[in-house]
Amino acid sequence: MRRSGNNRDLPHPKPVERIVLSEEHTKQKIFVMALLLVIGLAALGYALHSYFAVPAGWQEIQADSAAGITGSDELVFLYELGSGETSATAEKKALVALYTESLQTVYRLFNNDMEFDGIRNVRYLNSHPNEVVEIDETLYRAFELVQQYDSRYLYLAPVYAIYDNIFYCGDDSELVHFDSALNDKLRAGFDTLLSFVGNRGHVALQLLGDNKVCLYVSEEYLRYASGNDVEDFIDFYWMKNAFIVDYLADTMMANGYTSGSISCYDGFIRNFDERDTQYSFALYNRVDGTVYQADTMQYQGPRSIVYLRDYPMNGLDGRHYYELENGDMRTVYLDWADGRCKSAVNNLVSYSETLGCAEILLQTAPIYIVDVFREEALGELAERGICSIYFKDESAVYVK
């Protein structure tokens, strides 16, 4: 039906009234709004800067977790940020990048668990005996150092591969499978391995110059290895972190970072602080099964410290120590002559102002991993720039 009627009484939209604003007032409002925006952005920027800025002072530098580096949890890298002309924020960023890259490099080189594309590491050499292989200069220098001190610990690799299982045993009943002191059959197997390990005619790293090496393994040793599931002929094992700490510290110094220190849970410390900063190193002792802080060593300037001990002190030490129910201890310090763990004294701290951790270790290990301790041997080290501290009962003995 068609609607009709007068609709003038119904509500109608009112016509829009046009208002002209003053141009002067508009400019003022724009200026005020722009000023408020600038102030707001400045406040936001300051807040963000304050939130992300790194304060100057001592801080722990950690590797970038995104790099997925195994082993970074074993190290502590402390550095005093902002002590130079560079801001603490910029310095930390650069240190994290350098530390991450360096740690990844050296971890792969000394790795004996896996190979990596384009890297001829320890694992690669074990898989390619009697071949001439060109390796990274860092690894070559490590082998040179081992050869310089005529060390055979490196060749205990097949014994380490079995013995290392001790540190993952749930209780003493499981030790019999891996501890030659409890298993005559295993003892006989170790003796056979040691006849190869201790003989340069059966296994030796040949350094050929220009970073080229050949892991020589005799035909007899190869036949034995093939029939007894032996895959490792060399392994730095418990010595590895001494070389890693040295590499990291040397890399930091080479790049101009000289206000920090890098330490490892298993007793290797490199302090590369060239200033007059005062440092202290706690000296522990073990008497009748009790570990306690017995003294403190104060020092200044660069120093390398190697701390050998026959007892655990931290959570990670479960990888290197196992305490039996009767209180006896199994450690990673194996004598290459008979494959048994030994510690001539409970603790031995050795340090030098000029030598690195690896070089100290290669000279102190034969003094520590023996049945009978000889203090005169420490005196000979002191003449070569390596001072030592050990405990005779409850008294600290300094050999300088």
Secondary structure, DSSP 4 states (H G I P E B T S, - for coil): ----S--TTS--PPPPPP-PPPHHHHHHHHHHHHHHHHHHHHHHHHHHHHHHPPPSEEEEE---GGG--TTGGGEEEEEEETSSSS-HHHHHHHHHHHHHHHHHHHHHHT-SS--BTTB--HHHHHHSTT-EEE--HHHHHHHHHHHHTT--GGGGHHHHHHHGGGGG-SSGGGGGGT-TTT-HHHHHHHHHHHHHHT-TTTEEEEE-STTEEEEEE-HHHHHHHHHTT---S---GGGHHHHHHHHHHHHHHHTT--SEEEEETTTEEEE---S--EEEEEEEEEETTEEEEEEEEEEES-EEEEEEESS--SGGGGGTEEE-TTS-EEES-B-TTT--B--SSSEEEEEESSS-HHHHHHHHHHHHSSSS--HHHHHHHHHTT-EEEEEETTEEEEE-
